[in-house]
Amino acid sequence: MGIEIERKFLLRSDAWRTQVSYSVRLVQGYLARGEHSAIRVRIKGDGAELNIKHTLDGINRLEYEYQIPVSDAREILDRVALRPLIEKTRHHVVRGDHLWEIDEFYGENAGLVLAEIELGDPDEPFDRPEWLGEEVSLDPRYYNSNLSRLPYSKW
């Protein structure tokens, strides 16, 4: 078991694009999604995983992650996962000692771009790049599980 401490932000500009070190395409679908917990399957590049998350307070989450065969993940996404699927490209930007994961969404969530940073402590200081906008960590609309229930295009 791990505890994930994650903060999410909207972006105020595309200036981050010149700082991307690499990007990977992700497709994920939810098998269950409740108010505080979710179970998902994700294909990330050439790999696949089953992930279980339980939100403790919006920023702190219990997280369990297990590698699974890509062929199983494809079948689960095609035949079992709730709709719509989450489709996005995750861009990686390193700033100081931290990795920013910037998710650019497609499909029914097209137009949404979110920056996430994982921290060792909820109050850990971090560099706030000039392209960083409003924090939305505590707004459940921006959780991927909720974006699969009520996509950004329907807000």
GITA-V631124 format. One record per pair of residues at least 24 apart in sequence whose ideal C-beta (glycine too) atoms are under 7 Angstrom apart, sorted by the first residue. I is the first residue (numbers start at 0). J is the second residue. If there is no record, write none. Layout:
i,j
I,J
I,J
This chain:
i,j
0,61
0,63
1,62
2,59
2,60
2,61
3,60
3,62
3,117
4,58
4,59
4,117
4,118
4,119
4,120
4,121
5,58
5,60
5,115
5,117
6,58
6,116
6,118
6,134
6,136
7,113
7,115
7,135
7,136
7,141
8,113
8,114
8,131
8,132
8,133
8,134
8,135
9,113
9,132
9,133
9,135
10,112
10,114
10,130
10,131
10,132
11,130
11,131
11,132
12,130
14,129
14,130
15,92
15,101
15,128
15,130
18,92
19,90
19,91
19,92
20,91
20,92
20,93
21,91
22,88
22,89
22,90
23,89
24,88
25,87
25,89
26,76
26,84
26,86
27,84
27,85
27,143
28,76
28,80
28,81
28,84
29,80
29,81
29,144
29,147
30,79
30,80
32,81
32,144
32,147
32,148
37,144
40,72
40,75
40,76
40,80
42,69
42,72
42,73
47,72
57,136
57,137
58,121
58,136
59,121
81,147
83,107
83,147
83,150
85,143
85,146
85,147
94,126
94,128
95,126
97,125
97,126
104,151
107,150
107,152
108,146
108,150
108,151
108,152
109,152
110,151
111,151
113,141
